Amino acid sequence: MPKSAVLDRADEDRPTARPRGSRSQGSGGSGGSGGPLERVTVNLIARASRALQRVADRTGDSKTDIINRALQVYGYLEDVSADGGAIYVRETKDSEPQLLKMFL
């Protein structure tokens, strides 16, 4: 059965930060942008579905909000990469930064 989500079409360059566990107010999971909504159907592979559920369990956010935020983050990372930049992550506070490699 396909999963579906309502995605926000707001023109934002960067994802918005919100404290973990806070939920968006209002209906439709629009994230408070007030912009028009576009309904799309997405088919998630098992790995993506498990990741989505894990984040929902951890944060208390709706799956729609998580997908919206994930797409914004992905867009930002793609923009940085396309402009010749690099993204580094630190898996723990004591670890060395590692180059993030984009994958599917």
A tleap script that builds the chain and sets N, CA, C and O, in Angstrom:
source leaprc.protein.ff14SB
mol = sequence {
  NMET PRO LYS SER ALA VAL LEU ASP ARG ALA
  ASP GLU ASP ARG PRO THR ALA ARG PRO ARG
  GLY SER ARG SER GLN GLY SER GLY GLY SER
  GLY GLY SER GLY GLY PRO LEU GLU ARG VAL
  THR VAL ASN LEU ILE ALA ARG ALA SER ARG
  ALA LEU GLN ARG VAL ALA ASP ARG THR GLY
  ASP SER LYS THR ASP ILE ILE ASN ARG ALA
  LEU GLN VAL TYR GLY TYR LEU GLU ASP VAL
  SER ALA ASP GLY GLY ALA ILE TYR VAL ARG
  GLU THR LYS ASP SER GLU PRO GLN LEU LEU
  LYS MET PHE CLEU
}
set mol.1.N position { 0.843 -1.180 0.000 }
set mol.1.CA position { 0.000 0.000 0.000 }
set mol.1.C position { 0.882 1.235 0.000 }
set mol.1.O position { 1.769 1.340 0.847 }
set mol.2.N position { 0.674 2.175 -0.916 }
set mol.2.CA position { 1.514 3.357 -0.976 }
set mol.2.C position { 1.279 4.279 0.202 }
set mol.2.O position { 0.162 4.409 0.704 }
set mol.3.N position { 2.354 4.914 0.632 }
set mol.3.CA position { 2.267 5.932 1.676 }
set mol.3.C position { 1.978 7.255 0.986 }
set mol.3.O position { 2.428 7.471 -0.139 }
set mol.4.N position { 1.241 8.141 1.632 }
set mol.4.CA position { 0.991 9.440 1.019 }
set mol.4.C position { 1.362 10.534 1.997 }
set mol.4.O position { 1.380 10.329 3.211 }
set mol.5.N position { 1.656 11.694 1.448 }
set mol.5.CA position { 2.041 12.821 2.286 }
set mol.5.C position { 1.610 14.110 1.615 }
set mol.5.O position { 1.517 14.188 0.390 }
set mol.6.N position { 1.351 15.111 2.425 }
set mol.6.CA position { 1.058 16.442 1.920 }
set mol.6.C position { 2.355 17.233 2.042 }
set mol.6.O position { 2.914 17.351 3.132 }
set mol.7.N position { 2.832 17.774 0.924 }
set mol.7.CA position { 4.093 18.490 0.920 }
set mol.7.C position { 3.864 19.977 0.761 }
set mol.7.O position { 3.007 20.401 -0.013 }
set mol.8.N position { 4.623 20.762 1.486 }
set mol.8.CA position { 4.546 22.212 1.451 }
set mol.8.C position { 5.345 22.724 0.264 }
set mol.8.O position { 6.472 22.282 0.039 }
set mol.9.N position { 4.778 23.649 -0.495 }
set mol.9.CA position { 5.452 24.172 -1.665 }
set mol.9.C position { 6.109 25.519 -1.386 }
set mol.9.O position { 6.400 26.261 -2.324 }
set mol.10.N position { 6.346 25.848 -0.135 }
set mol.10.CA position { 6.973 27.128 0.202 }
set mol.10.C position { 8.382 27.174 -0.365 }
set mol.10.O position { 9.091 26.167 -0.366 }
set mol.11.N position { 8.788 28.343 -0.848 }
set mol.11.CA position { 10.119 28.531 -1.407 }
set mol.11.C position { 11.086 28.892 -0.292 }
set mol.11.O position { 11.368 30.069 -0.069 }
set mol.12.N position { 11.592 27.892 0.403 }
set mol.12.CA position { 12.534 28.120 1.487 }
set mol.12.C position { 13.892 27.591 1.076 }
set mol.12.O position { 13.989 26.500 0.514 }
set mol.13.N position { 14.954 28.356 1.350 }
set mol.13.CA position { 16.297 27.938 1.002 }
set mol.13.C position { 16.868 26.941 1.990 }
set mol.13.O position { 17.649 26.065 1.617 }
set mol.14.N position { 16.484 27.070 3.235 }
set mol.14.CA position { 17.035 26.198 4.261 }
set mol.14.C position { 15.908 25.635 5.113 }
set mol.14.O position { 14.854 26.251 5.269 }
set mol.15.N position { 16.158 24.430 5.670 }
set mol.15.CA position { 15.142 23.868 6.562 }
set mol.15.C position { 15.025 24.707 7.824 }
set mol.15.O position { 15.992 25.324 8.271 }
set mol.16.N position { 13.832 24.719 8.385 }
set mol.16.CA position { 13.627 25.475 9.610 }
set mol.16.C position { 13.945 24.601 10.808 }
set mol.16.O position { 13.673 23.401 10.797 }
set mol.17.N position { 14.510 25.190 11.824 }
set mol.17.CA position { 14.853 24.450 13.035 }
set mol.17.C position { 13.703 24.560 14.025 }
set mol.17.O position { 13.124 25.631 14.205 }
set mol.18.N position { 13.387 23.463 14.651 }
set mol.18.CA position { 12.370 23.423 15.695 }
set mol.18.C position { 12.863 22.498 16.778 }
set mol.18.O position { 13.516 21.498 16.479 }
set mol.19.N position { 12.571 22.801 18.024 }
set mol.19.CA position { 12.987 21.898 19.095 }
set mol.19.C position { 12.412 20.511 18.871 }
set mol.19.O position { 11.281 20.366 18.408 }
set mol.20.N position { 13.190 19.498 19.201 }
set mol.20.CA position { 12.714 18.127 19.070 }
set mol.20.C position { 11.459 17.916 19.895 }
set mol.20.O position { 11.317 18.444 20.998 }
set mol.21.N position { 10.560 17.137 19.337 }
set mol.21.CA position { 9.349 16.779 20.056 }
set mol.21.C position { 8.234 17.809 19.951 }
set mol.21.O position { 7.123 17.575 20.425 }
set mol.22.N position { 8.528 18.958 19.327 }
set mol.22.CA position { 7.452 19.942 19.187 }
set mol.22.C position { 6.652 19.628 17.946 }
set mol.22.O position { 7.217 19.265 16.914 }
set mol.23.N position { 5.375 19.760 18.032 }
set mol.23.CA position { 4.497 19.452 16.915 }
set mol.23.C position { 3.988 20.724 16.288 }
set mol.23.O position { 3.797 21.737 16.960 }
set mol.24.N position { 3.768 20.657 14.983 }
set mol.24.CA position { 3.220 21.817 14.281 }
set mol.24.C position { 1.792 22.059 14.724 }
set mol.24.O position { 1.053 21.123 15.028 }
set mol.25.N position { 1.416 23.310 14.757 }
set mol.25.CA position { 0.044 23.666 15.075 }
set mol.25.C position { -0.739 23.784 13.786 }
set mol.25.O position { -0.156 24.069 12.741 }
set mol.26.N position { -2.010 23.577 13.828 }
set mol.26.CA position { -2.844 23.706 12.646 }
set mol.26.C position { -3.099 22.363 12.006 }
set mol.26.O position { -2.572 21.341 12.444 }
set mol.27.N position { -3.919 22.372 10.955 }
set mol.27.CA position { -4.277 21.123 10.312 }
set mol.27.C position { -3.442 20.891 9.080 }
set mol.27.O position { -2.867 21.825 8.522 }
set mol.28.N position { -3.374 19.640 8.654 }
set mol.28.CA position { -2.718 19.291 7.414 }
set mol.28.C position { -1.214 19.181 7.500 }
set mol.28.O position { -0.580 18.878 6.489 }
set mol.29.N position { -0.607 19.410 8.653 }
set mol.29.CA position { 0.824 19.269 8.789 }
set mol.29.C position { 1.616 20.231 7.921 }
set mol.29.O position { 2.703 19.887 7.456 }
set mol.30.N position { 1.104 21.411 7.697 }
set mol.30.CA position { 1.761 22.355 6.805 }
set mol.30.C position { 3.004 22.977 7.416 }
set mol.30.O position { 3.727 23.699 6.729 }
set mol.31.N position { 3.272 22.714 8.701 }
set mol.31.CA position { 4.450 23.277 9.333 }
set mol.31.C position { 4.336 24.763 9.587 }
set mol.31.O position { 5.334 25.419 9.884 }
set mol.32.N position { 3.130 25.308 9.473 }
set mol.32.CA position { 2.918 26.706 9.786 }
set mol.32.C position { 3.326 27.662 8.689 }
set mol.32.O position { 3.394 28.868 8.926 }
set mol.33.N position { 3.601 27.159 7.484 }
set mol.33.CA position { 4.056 28.047 6.419 }
set mol.33.C position { 2.923 28.865 5.838 }
set mol.33.O position { 3.161 29.953 5.311 }
set mol.34.N position { 1.690 28.369 5.919 }
set mol.34.CA position { 0.552 29.096 5.397 }
set mol.34.C position { 0.450 29.080 3.885 }
set mol.34.O position { -0.469 29.674 3.322 }
set mol.35.N position { 1.373 28.415 3.222 }
set mol.35.CA position { 1.378 28.368 1.763 }
set mol.35.C position { 0.449 27.283 1.238 }
set mol.35.O position { -0.123 26.516 2.013 }
set mol.36.N position { 0.301 27.223 -0.093 }
set mol.36.CA position { -0.551 26.200 -0.702 }
set mol.36.C position { 0.051 24.806 -0.500 }
set mol.36.O position { 1.268 24.655 -0.383 }
set mol.37.N position { -0.794 23.819 -0.463 }
set mol.37.CA position { -0.343 22.436 -0.272 }
set mol.37.C position { -0.480 21.665 -1.573 }
set mol.37.O position { -1.363 21.947 -2.382 }
set mol.38.N position { 0.385 20.705 -1.766 }
set mol.38.CA position { 0.314 19.803 -2.911 }
set mol.38.C position { 0.293 18.380 -2.372 }
set mol.38.O position { 1.186 17.980 -1.626 }
set mol.39.N position { -0.709 17.631 -2.745 }
set mol.39.CA position { -0.796 16.242 -2.301 }
set mol.39.C position { -0.066 15.373 -3.314 }
set mol.39.O position { -0.333 15.433 -4.515 }
set mol.40.N position { 0.863 14.561 -2.808 }
set mol.40.CA position { 1.586 13.616 -3.647 }
set mol.40.C position { 1.564 12.251 -2.972 }
set mol.40.O position { 1.396 12.149 -1.757 }
set mol.41.N position { 1.731 11.220 -3.763 }
set mol.41.CA position { 1.832 9.867 -3.226 }
set mol.41.C position { 3.272 9.415 -3.371 }
set mol.41.O position { 3.858 9.527 -4.448 }
set mol.42.N position { 3.839 8.909 -2.300 }
set mol.42.CA position { 5.204 8.387 -2.346 }
set mol.42.C position { 5.193 6.920 -1.958 }
set mol.42.O position { 4.456 6.509 -1.061 }
set mol.43.N position { 6.002 6.147 -2.626 }
set mol.43.CA position { 6.184 4.736 -2.295 }
set mol.43.C position { 7.544 4.597 -1.639 }
set mol.43.O position { 8.572 4.806 -2.283 }
set mol.44.N position { 7.556 4.246 -0.364 }
set mol.44.CA position { 8.795 4.162 0.391 }
set mol.44.C position { 9.335 2.738 0.383 }
set mol.44.O position { 8.585 1.773 0.527 }
set mol.45.N position { 10.646 2.624 0.214 }
set mol.45.CA position { 11.284 1.329 0.383 }
set mol.45.C position { 11.277 1.026 1.877 }
set mol.45.O position { 11.094 1.930 2.693 }
set mol.46.N position { 11.474 -0.231 2.235 }
set mol.46.CA position { 11.388 -0.642 3.643 }
set mol.46.C position { 12.346 0.153 4.527 }
set mol.46.O position { 11.985 0.553 5.634 }
set mol.47.N position { 13.549 0.379 4.048 }
set mol.47.CA position { 14.546 1.109 4.838 }
set mol.47.C position { 14.085 2.534 5.123 }
set mol.47.O position { 14.245 3.021 6.242 }
set mol.48.N position { 13.516 3.208 4.125 }
set mol.48.CA position { 13.023 4.575 4.310 }
set mol.48.C position { 11.813 4.597 5.235 }
set mol.48.O position { 11.675 5.503 6.057 }
set mol.49.N position { 10.939 3.605 5.107 }
set mol.49.CA position { 9.759 3.527 5.964 }
set mol.49.C position { 10.156 3.338 7.428 }
set mol.49.O position { 9.577 3.959 8.320 }
set mol.50.N position { 11.138 2.484 7.667 }
set mol.50.CA position { 11.618 2.271 9.041 }
set mol.50.C position { 12.256 3.543 9.592 }
set mol.50.O position { 12.056 3.882 10.758 }
set mol.51.N position { 13.022 4.250 8.758 }
set mol.51.CA position { 13.651 5.497 9.201 }
set mol.51.C position { 12.593 6.543 9.538 }
set mol.51.O position { 12.711 7.253 10.537 }
set mol.52.N position { 11.566 6.636 8.710 }
set mol.52.CA position { 10.476 7.582 8.954 }
set mol.52.C position { 9.786 7.278 10.276 }
set mol.52.O position { 9.521 8.190 11.059 }
set mol.53.N position { 9.497 6.025 10.529 }
set mol.53.CA position { 8.840 5.635 11.781 }
set mol.53.C position { 9.743 5.899 12.979 }
set mol.53.O position { 9.275 6.354 14.023 }
set mol.54.N position { 11.038 5.615 12.832 }
set mol.54.CA position { 11.996 5.830 13.919 }
set mol.54.C position { 12.051 7.323 14.300 }
set mol.54.O position { 12.071 7.663 15.483 }
set mol.55.N position { 12.075 8.200 13.300 }
set mol.55.CA position { 12.105 9.642 13.572 }
set mol.55.C position { 10.786 10.090 14.200 }
set mol.55.O position { 10.790 10.894 15.132 }
set mol.56.N position { 9.662 9.579 13.701 }
set mol.56.CA position { 8.356 9.936 14.269 }
set mol.56.C position { 8.280 9.511 15.736 }
set mol.56.O position { 7.785 10.264 16.576 }
set mol.57.N position { 8.766 8.312 16.045 }
set mol.57.CA position { 8.756 7.830 17.428 }
set mol.57.C position { 9.651 8.690 18.316 }
set mol.57.O position { 9.302 8.974 19.462 }
set mol.58.N position { 10.793 9.099 17.794 }
set mol.58.CA position { 11.764 9.867 18.572 }
set mol.58.C position { 11.300 11.302 18.813 }
set mol.58.O position { 11.477 11.835 19.909 }
set mol.59.N position { 10.709 11.926 17.799 }
set mol.59.CA position { 10.396 13.358 17.899 }
set mol.59.C position { 8.953 13.672 18.246 }
set mol.59.O position { 8.656 14.740 18.782 }
set mol.60.N position { 8.046 12.735 17.938 }
set mol.60.CA position { 6.629 13.026 18.113 }
set mol.60.C position { 6.052 13.841 16.972 }
set mol.60.O position { 4.872 14.190 17.006 }
set mol.61.N position { 6.855 14.155 15.958 }
set mol.61.CA position { 6.375 14.902 14.797 }
set mol.61.C position { 5.561 13.991 13.890 }
set mol.61.O position { 5.725 12.771 13.912 }
set mol.62.N position { 4.683 14.589 13.094 }
set mol.62.CA position { 3.905 13.802 12.143 }
set mol.62.C position { 4.809 13.366 10.993 }
set mol.62.O position { 5.838 13.988 10.730 }
set mol.63.N position { 4.419 12.303 10.321 }
set mol.63.CA position { 5.190 11.824 9.175 }
set mol.63.C position { 5.219 12.882 8.077 }
set mol.63.O position { 6.225 13.025 7.383 }
set mol.64.N position { 4.137 13.618 7.915 }
set mol.64.CA position { 4.093 14.693 6.922 }
set mol.64.C position { 5.140 15.749 7.243 }
set mol.64.O position { 5.881 16.168 6.354 }
set mol.65.N position { 5.214 16.186 8.499 }
set mol.65.CA position { 6.204 17.193 8.884 }
set mol.65.C position { 7.618 16.672 8.681 }
set mol.65.O position { 8.492 17.414 8.232 }
set mol.66.N position { 7.854 15.407 9.004 }
set mol.66.CA position { 9.186 14.821 8.849 }
set mol.66.C position { 9.579 14.775 7.377 }
set mol.66.O position { 10.713 15.107 7.030 }
set mol.67.N position { 8.665 14.371 6.515 }
set mol.67.CA position { 8.956 14.303 5.082 }
set mol.67.C position { 9.206 15.701 4.534 }
set mol.67.O position { 10.135 15.896 3.750 }
set mol.68.N position { 8.396 16.675 4.930 }
set mol.68.CA position { 8.618 18.054 4.495 }
set mol.68.C position { 10.009 18.537 4.894 }
set mol.68.O position { 10.737 19.096 4.073 }
set mol.69.N position { 10.370 18.323 6.135 }
set mol.69.CA position { 11.676 18.774 6.620 }
set mol.69.C position { 12.803 18.027 5.912 }
set mol.69.O position { 13.816 18.630 5.557 }
set mol.70.N position { 12.638 16.727 5.705 }
set mol.70.CA position { 13.664 15.925 5.035 }
set mol.70.C position { 13.907 16.427 3.610 }
set mol.70.O position { 15.051 16.494 3.162 }
set mol.71.N position { 12.847 16.773 2.908 }
set mol.71.CA position { 13.008 17.284 1.545 }
set mol.71.C position { 13.720 18.635 1.538 }
set mol.71.O position { 14.517 18.909 0.641 }
set mol.72.N position { 13.442 19.473 2.522 }
set mol.72.CA position { 14.132 20.753 2.613 }
set mol.72.C position { 15.620 20.559 2.904 }
set mol.72.O position { 16.466 21.228 2.311 }
set mol.73.N position { 15.931 19.648 3.813 }
set mol.73.CA position { 17.330 19.345 4.129 }
set mol.73.C position { 18.033 18.789 2.892 }
set mol.73.O position { 19.145 19.208 2.567 }
set mol.74.N position { 17.395 17.857 2.208 }
set mol.74.CA position { 17.973 17.262 1.010 }
set mol.74.C position { 18.232 18.336 -0.054 }
set mol.74.O position { 19.291 18.343 -0.680 }
set mol.75.N position { 17.286 19.223 -0.254 }
set mol.75.CA position { 17.464 20.308 -1.213 }
set mol.75.C position { 18.639 21.196 -0.855 }
set mol.75.O position { 19.419 21.584 -1.725 }
set mol.76.N position { 18.766 21.519 0.421 }
set mol.76.CA position { 19.883 22.343 0.882 }
set mol.76.C position { 21.216 21.629 0.648 }
set mol.76.O position { 22.164 22.237 0.152 }
set mol.77.N position { 21.293 20.344 1.003 }
set mol.77.CA position { 22.529 19.586 0.813 }
set mol.77.C position { 22.901 19.482 -0.661 }
set mol.77.O position { 24.076 19.573 -1.019 }
set mol.78.N position { 21.907 19.294 -1.506 }
set mol.78.CA position { 22.162 19.244 -2.952 }
set mol.78.C position { 22.673 20.589 -3.458 }
set mol.78.O position { 23.577 20.633 -4.293 }
set mol.79.N position { 22.106 21.683 -2.962 }
set mol.79.CA position { 22.563 23.015 -3.356 }
set mol.79.C position { 24.018 23.237 -2.958 }
set mol.79.O position { 24.810 23.736 -3.758 }
set mol.80.N position { 24.374 22.872 -1.733 }
set mol.80.CA position { 25.757 23.018 -1.265 }
set mol.80.C position { 26.691 22.204 -2.149 }
set mol.80.O position { 27.730 22.700 -2.584 }
set mol.81.N position { 26.326 20.973 -2.409 }
set mol.81.CA position { 27.151 20.090 -3.233 }
set mol.81.C position { 27.278 20.613 -4.665 }
set mol.81.O position { 28.370 20.597 -5.234 }
set mol.82.N position { 26.175 21.073 -5.249 }
set mol.82.CA position { 26.187 21.586 -6.625 }
set mol.82.C position { 27.053 22.841 -6.754 }
set mol.82.O position { 27.604 23.118 -7.819 }
set mol.83.N position { 27.165 23.593 -5.662 }
set mol.83.CA position { 27.980 24.806 -5.682 }
set mol.83.C position { 29.438 24.518 -5.327 }
set mol.83.O position { 30.220 25.443 -5.110 }
set mol.84.N position { 29.807 23.224 -5.268 }
set mol.84.CA position { 31.188 22.842 -4.994 }
set mol.84.C position { 31.531 22.728 -3.528 }
set mol.84.O position { 32.695 22.531 -3.180 }
set mol.85.N position { 30.543 22.847 -2.662 }
set mol.85.CA position { 30.783 22.755 -1.225 }
set mol.85.C position { 30.857 21.309 -0.761 }
set mol.85.O position { 30.676 20.377 -1.546 }
set mol.86.N position { 31.117 21.145 0.489 }
set mol.86.CA position { 31.192 19.821 1.099 }
set mol.86.C position { 30.465 19.859 2.435 }
set mol.86.O position { 30.438 20.891 3.106 }
set mol.87.N position { 29.886 18.749 2.815 }
set mol.87.CA position { 29.149 18.650 4.069 }
set mol.87.C position { 29.855 17.638 4.955 }
set mol.87.O position { 30.110 16.506 4.544 }
set mol.88.N position { 30.165 18.054 6.167 }
set mol.88.CA position { 30.821 17.170 7.122 }
set mol.88.C position { 29.887 16.921 8.293 }
set mol.88.O position { 29.103 17.791 8.674 }
set mol.89.N position { 29.977 15.727 8.859 }
set mol.89.CA position { 29.183 15.377 10.030 }
set mol.89.C position { 30.103 14.835 11.114 }
set mol.89.O position { 31.155 14.257 10.840 }
set mol.90.N position { 29.676 15.038 12.341 }
set mol.90.CA position { 30.379 14.510 13.496 }
set mol.90.C position { 29.390 13.576 14.185 }
set mol.90.O position { 28.397 14.039 14.748 }
set mol.91.N position { 29.645 12.271 14.148 }
set mol.91.CA position { 28.679 11.295 14.669 }
set mol.91.C position { 28.523 11.358 16.175 }
set mol.91.O position { 27.444 11.080 16.698 }
set mol.92.N position { 29.565 11.711 16.867 }
set mol.92.CA position { 29.493 11.924 18.313 }
set mol.92.C position { 30.232 13.219 18.633 }
set mol.92.O position { 30.985 13.730 17.804 }
set mol.93.N position { 30.018 13.743 19.825 }
set mol.93.CA position { 30.661 15.016 20.165 }
set mol.93.C position { 32.177 14.908 20.212 }
set mol.93.O position { 32.870 15.917 20.079 }
set mol.94.N position { 32.706 13.702 20.398 }
set mol.94.CA position { 34.153 13.519 20.495 }
set mol.94.C position { 34.791 13.015 19.203 }
set mol.94.O position { 36.015 12.898 19.135 }
set mol.95.N position { 34.002 12.717 18.191 }
set mol.95.CA position { 34.566 12.159 16.956 }
set mol.95.C position { 35.024 13.265 16.008 }
set mol.95.O position { 34.630 14.424 16.135 }
set mol.96.N position { 35.858 12.875 15.065 }
set mol.96.CA position { 36.339 13.792 14.042 }
set mol.96.C position { 35.278 13.975 12.971 }
set mol.96.O position { 34.517 13.050 12.689 }
set mol.97.N position { 35.219 15.156 12.371 }
set mol.97.CA position { 34.254 15.356 11.274 }
set mol.97.C position { 34.586 14.441 10.098 }
set mol.97.O position { 35.752 14.237 9.759 }
set mol.98.N position { 33.542 13.900 9.489 }
set mol.98.CA position { 33.677 13.019 8.329 }
set mol.98.C position { 32.884 13.604 7.180 }
set mol.98.O position { 31.802 14.158 7.374 }
set mol.99.N position { 33.432 13.477 5.979 }
set mol.99.CA position { 32.746 13.954 4.799 }
set mol.99.C position { 31.462 13.155 4.605 }
set mol.99.O position { 31.491 11.924 4.593 }
set mol.100.N position { 30.333 13.852 4.451 }
set mol.100.CA position { 29.051 13.191 4.222 }
set mol.100.C position { 28.968 12.794 2.771 }
set mol.100.O position { 29.156 13.623 1.881 }
set mol.101.N position { 28.684 11.519 2.526 }
set mol.101.CA position { 28.506 11.024 1.173 }
set mol.101.C position { 27.024 10.781 0.960 }
set mol.101.O position { 26.389 10.064 1.733 }
set mol.102.N position { 26.471 11.377 -0.088 }
set mol.102.CA position { 25.049 11.223 -0.389 }
set mol.102.C position { 24.829 9.849 -0.996 }
set mol.102.O position { 25.620 9.387 -1.819 }
set mol.103.N position { 23.752 9.202 -0.586 }
set mol.103.CA position { 23.447 7.859 -1.055 }
set mol.103.C position { 21.955 7.643 -1.066 }
set mol.103.O position { 21.198 8.438 -0.508 }
set mol.104.N position { 21.534 6.571 -1.699 }
set mol.104.CA position { 20.141 6.141 -1.690 }
set mol.104.C position { 20.029 4.780 -1.086 }
set mol.104.O position { 18.929 4.238 -0.986 }
savepdb mol mol.pdb
quit
